[in-house]
Amino acid sequence: MVKCNSLEEVRTEIDKLDDKIVELISQRSHFIRQAAAFKESVKEVKAVDRIDFIMQKVRHKAIELDVSPNMISDLFTIMINEMVETEISEFRNTETF
């Protein structure tokens, strides 16, 4: 971790992290779209068991890293809900009739 010597340096480092976070979310979204091709139903797209697993995993990781697990849960809930909708749209666009 970088040791900052001013508020400006802190903000610069935060801005770098924000860019990386957005890039990682974008990458995740691209994989989500790919996943739709391997699924056979909207129910499979929704993958409730998988979502539960992810939520437990990220909560544990948050605790391990001393970050609020509630905040991480909230962030992931929003992200996953949006990505499930994206995957459903992708699935419906690739369905064969």
Secondary structure by P-SEA (a helix, b strand, c coil): ccccccaaaaaaaaaaaaaaaaaaaaaaaaaaaaaaaaccccccccaaaaaaaaaaaaaaaaaaacccaaaaaaaaaaaaaaaaaaaaaaaaaaccc
